Amino acid sequence: MHQMIPKVQHRARLGWIGHNSLQITKTSWHRLVKQYEYLDSKGERPVAKLKRKRSTGRASSSISTTRATSNNPRLKAKRKRPISAGIPLDPTHKADLDSLRGRGAQATCFFNNKGGVGKTTLVANLGAEFALNFGARVLVVDADPQCNLTQYVLGGEESLEIYESPDPQSVFSVIRPLSLGKGYSTSLPVRKSENFGFDIIVGDPRLAIQEDLLANDWRDAKGGGMRGIRTTFVFSDLVGKAKDLGYDLVFFDMGPSLGAINRSILLAMDYFVVPMSIDIFSSWAIKNIGTAVTTWQKELRTGISLAEDPAEIPHSYQSKALRFLGYVTQQHRERNVEDAIERSEELDEGRKRRIVQAYQDISAAFPQQIADSLGAFFDADSIEPDLGTVKHMGSIAPKSQSQHTPMISVRGAGRFVQSRKEAREIYRDIAVKFIRNLTLS
């Protein structure tokens, strides 16, 4: 009984009362209060009164990391649970990744100018596939102020522990010193996601506050102002530190906007991947990405050429050549769209055929739209941009989110066994194609 009380109280603090049929009556609530008074009288502090502290660690590189840990025993107990390795790795695929290590960390952002296309799910699960099964050192940066990736891979309890702090170490900590005129941050605020196997720089809602800083300094950068150029390259500095720390892959999760934050991220990347759904809005998003990035790169080159002392800008920042690595399509239904329409009793046969044909036309047009809008960012003769499709696999996605575990390691029997097998096959296929395109780019 005593062990269950902190969990109920903790869920109440998160606003979860009522979830999963959990009901607390007035009488039972008074009982909880009495139990808390009893625990407190014995010197056992309730969860609501716990003072959590963060410890730091030192990296072996000259670039330091601030690695946050937790003293919560329940969190530590969860981290001891074994994580399945999934499908045995083909030695040739491991060799392909090993061959890339000579290049240093490869920075990739997952971006679409449209929401709801599975960006966060793809970043988390592909990162887990590389970390857990390929043995890669992966750093994932949650650069979306909504922080969905952080909540997914760390869980509610650990997320609460982070954001209860008045100044959590996060992606905001990377930009903040620059906004105060102190230059780039000297360390990376890295935290380990045990279940997913990778390191993460957690998201922060305060990142949205820095949008104006990046927007204002972008105007200065286009005119050759060194302050504006330095601000624009803040994420380039982050990637450079990640390379110094020996990471193999650096993934960025981003929001769907074409604003100042995402502009700075895209200009700092080696590659970008476009998660997408089969609809007309993804078609427009592809065009927007190609147009915006081309304009930004041209304006940045002009600004650097006008700078008073371009030598102050590291050559590696100036020589970035953003390349398109491929796209991943998201299937949202258990069955495909054609089957769903065919089963509908509300549509006449003629309208069913027109809708199905429109869906097929959009899907068939994607390769050409990719070539037309993003052709300047990849060599169509070298790489195959279609990295695969993440099909709808029933309830394994919400199960993965509730367990804060990658789909390839979800715990469960029955239907989850088959869904987990499918997830392992899907993410292994995407990972293999991802590495193949990296080696050929």
N, C-alpha and C positions, 0 to 999 in steps of 0.2 A: 504493500500500500504506500509506504513512504517513498519508494522509488518512483512510483507513478505520478506523484504530486508535481514535481518540477516540470514533467513533460506536459501535463494538463495546463499548468500555469503558464508555461512557455508558449504553448499554442494559443492560449487566450491573448497573450501579448501580441502575437502576430495577427490577431483577428481571424483565427481559424475555428473559433467555437461554432459548432453547427456543422462543420465539415466532416464527412464520413459518418454522419448520424451521431456525432458526439453532442450530447445535450447535458447541460449543467443546470440543475434546478436551484432554486433559492436555498433549499435545505442543504443540498450537497455542497453548495458553494460555502455556506457557513462551516460545514465540516472541514472543507479544505483550509479555511482560514485558521480553524483551531489546530489542525495538523501542522500548519506552518508555524503557529505560535509554539507548539510543542517542539518542533525541529529547532526553532531559533533558540529556545530555552536550553537546548542541549548543545548549542554552539554549531549547529549544522545550518548554514545560511541558505535560504531559498534561492532559486535561480534569479528571481527579480532583484536580489540584493548583491549578486555576485559582481565583483570588480575584476574585469578581465584585463590582462596585460599582454603586450606583444613583445616577443623577444626577437633579437636580430642575429643574423649569422654573417660570416664573412666568406666571400668567394675567393677562390685561389687566384683569380685574375686581378690585374691592377684596377679594373673596373669593378666596383663593389655592387652587391645587391643587398637590399633590405628584405630579408625573408621573414614573413610573419608566420607565427605558429600559434597553436591553441593549447590551453591548459585544461580544457573541458574534457573530463574523463570519458563522457559518452561519445564525444567526437573521436577520441583516440580509439575507443573500442570499435567504432564503425570502420576505422581505417585499417584495422587488422583483418577484415574479411578478405578472403582471397579473391582475386580478379582473374577470370578465365582468359587464357591467351588466345582463344579462338582458333581459326584455321591455321595449320602449320605453314610457315613461310617458305616459299620457294627460294632457295639460295641465290638464284639469279636476280630476284627482286631485291634482296638484301644487298647484293653486290652493286646494283644500280644506284641505290642510295649511298653506299660507301664511296662510289666514284664521284659523287657530288660534293663530298666533304671538303675536297680541296678548294672549292670555290668560297667556302665560308657559308654563313647562314643565308638561306634564300628566303627573302621576305615576300609574302603573298597576302593580299587583301581579298576578301570575299565581298563583292559589292554588286548591288543592283539598285537602280533608281526607282525601285518599286518594293513595297513591303509585302510580307506574307509569302515569301518564296523559299523559306527554309534556310536562310543564311546562317543563323545561330546554330541550328541543329547540325548543319553540314560542317561548320567550323569545329564544333565540339567533338563530333564523332569521327571526323577525318583526323583531327589532331590526336584523338585517343588511339585510332588504328595505327598511326605512325609511332606513337610513343610506346604503346603496349606490345605491339606485334613486330614492328620493324626495329625497335630499339633505338629510335631517333630521339635526340634531345630537342624537344619542341617547346617554344614559348608562344603562348596565345595572349593577345592583347585585346581586352574588351574596350573598344573605343566607341561604343554606343552609350550615350547618357542614360538609356533605359536600363542598362546593366543586366539584361536577360541572360547573357552568357555566364556571368558571375553567379547568378542565382541558380542556374542549371548545374554547373559543375561543382559548386561548393555546398549548396544546400541552404535551407532557410536558417538553420541554427548558426552556421559559420558566417553566413552573410549578415545576420543580425549582429553577431559579435564584431564584425568589421565596421558596420555602419553605425553602431552605437558610439564609436569613437568620435570625438569632435573633429578630428583631422585624420581620417583613414588614409593609409598609404595606398595609392591607387594611380590610375593613369593621369588624374588631375595633378598628382605630385610631380609628374614629369614636366608639365607645362608651367606650373605655378612659379618656380624660380625665375623663369624667363620673363614672365609678366611683371615680376618685381624688379627687373633690371639686374638680376644676379647671374645671368647666363644660363647655360644648360645645366640640368640636374646632374649631380656627380654619381648617382647610383640609380639602379632600377628596383622598384618596389615589388619584388617577385614573391609569389606565394605558390605553394605546391598543391595541385589537385590530385590527391592520392588515387581516387577512383578512376580518373581519366588518364593519369600517368604523366601529364605535362605540367609545366610551370605556367602561371597566369599572372598578368598584371590586371588587377580587378578594375571593373568599370566604376564610374563615379558620376552621379547626377550633376555635380558641379562642373563637369567638363563643358556642359552647355553654356556656362557663364563665359568661357574662354572664346566662344564663337566670335564675339565682337572684336577681341584682341587680334585674332587671326585674320578677320575680315579687314580691319583697319590697317594692319601691317602688310597685308597683301597689296593694298594700293601703294604703299611705300616701296614694296619689293619691286613692283612693275616699273617704278621710276628709278630703280637703281639704289634705293636706300638700304644700307647695310643692316639696320635694325629690322626692317621688314623681311629681308632675305634670311636673316638668322631665325626669325620667328617661323617663317615658312618651312625651314628645314628642321624644326624641332623633332619631328618623327624620324627624320633621316638620322639624327643623332641617336635616338633610341635604338634604331636598327643597327647602327654602328657599334653601340655598346653590347648589343645582343651577339653580334659576330665576335667581338672580343671575348665574350664569356663562353664561346664554343658551342652555341646552339646550332643545330642543323637546319631547322625550319622555324620561321617566325610567321605566325598567322594573325591577321587583324580581322576582328568582327566589327562591322560598321553599321550605322543607321542608313536609311534609304535616301537621304538628302544629297543634294549637290552643293552643300554649303561649305563654309571655310574650313571646318574640321576635316571633312572628308577630302577636300582638295589637298590639304597638307599631307594627309595620309597617302593618297594616290601618287603624289609627286615624290614620295619617299620609297615607294615599292619597287621591287624587281619585277613582280608579276601581279596580275589580278585575275580572279576567277569570277564568273558571273553565274550565281544561282538563279534559276528562272522557272516560271510556270508556263504552261502552254496556253497563253492568252494574248490578246492584242496589246495589252498594257506592257507586257515584257518586250514586245516588238518595239514600242516607242522608247522604252528604257534603254535598249541597246543603242538606238540612235543618239539618245541624250548623252550616254556615257562617251561614245566616240567623239561627238562634237565638243563636249566640255573638256575632256582630257587634252585633246589636240590644241584647243585654245589656251588652256592653262600652261601647257608646255612651251608654247610659242611666247607667251607673255613672260614666263620665267626666264627663258633664254635672253629675251630682250633686256630684262631687268639686270641680269648678271653682266651683260655686255656694257651696261651703263654704270655699273658699280664703280665707286672710287678706287677700291682696292680688291679686285676679284680674287687675288691670291689668298685673302683671308678665308675664303670659302673652300673647304676641303674638296679636292678634285673628285673624290668618290661621290659627293653630293651633286656636283655639277654634271657628272657624266652618266647619271641615271638614265636608263633607256627602258621605260615601262613597257612590258610585253604582256600580251594576252595569252593566258595558259589554257583556257577552255571554259566550257559552261557545263552546268549540271542542272538537269530538269527535275522538277518536283511533281510527283503525281499525288494528288490530294485525296483520291477516292480508292476504296477497296477494289472496285472494278473500274475499267476505263470509261471514259465519257460516252463512247459509242454505246456500250452496254447499258449504261444508266438511262440514256435517252430512249433506247429501244424498249426498255421496260416501262417507260412512262405511258400512262393511259390518258394523259391530258393533251397530248399532241397528236395531230393527224399525221399520216404517213409522209405527206409531202414536206411538212415542216421538220419532221424528224430527220429526213434525208438532208435538208438544207443545213440544219445545225451541225450534224455529223460532218458534212462536207466542209463547212466553215472551220471546224476544229482541225480537221485533217489538213486543210490548206494552210492554216497558221503554223502547224507543226512542220509541214513540209517546207515552208518558206524560211524557217529559222537559219539553216546553214547559209543560204544566200544573203540573208540580212546580216548575219555575223560577218561574212566576207565583205559586204558593202560598207558596213559601219565601223568594223574593227579590223579590217584587213591591213591597215597600216601598223598594227601592233603585233602581228604574228606572220610567220611564213607558212602559208597554206600547203606548200609542197613538203614541209618537214613534219608538222604536227597535225594530229587529228583533234580538233577542238571539242568534240563531243566526249566529255569525260564520263558520262553515264547518267542514269535516272535513279532517283531515290523514290521507289514506289511506296504507296501507302501500305503499311503493314499492320493495320488494325490498331490495337491498344498498346503496342510495344513503345510507341513514342511517349504517351503520357506516363507509362510505367517507368520508362527511362528517366523522365523528369522527376517523378515522385521519389525514385530511388537515388537520384543524382548520380547516375551511373550510365556509361555509354551503352548504346543499344546492343553492342556486341557482347556485353557482360551482364545484361539484365538478368536478375534472379527471378525464376518463376517456372512453373511446370505447365503441362497442358499445351494450350495454343502458343504460349510464349516460347516453347522449345523450337517450333518451326519458324516463328517470327525472328527469333534470335539467330537462327541459322541463315535466314534470308538476309538479315542485317549484316552479318559477317561477310557474306558473299558480295553484297552490294558495296560495302565500304572497302573491301579488299580490291575489288575491281576498279573503283575510283582511285584508290591510292596507287595502284600499279600504273594506270594511265597518267596520273598526275606526275609521277616520277619519270615516266617515259617522255612526257612533254618537256619536263625540266631538262633532261639530258640532251634533248634535241633542240632546245631553244638557244 
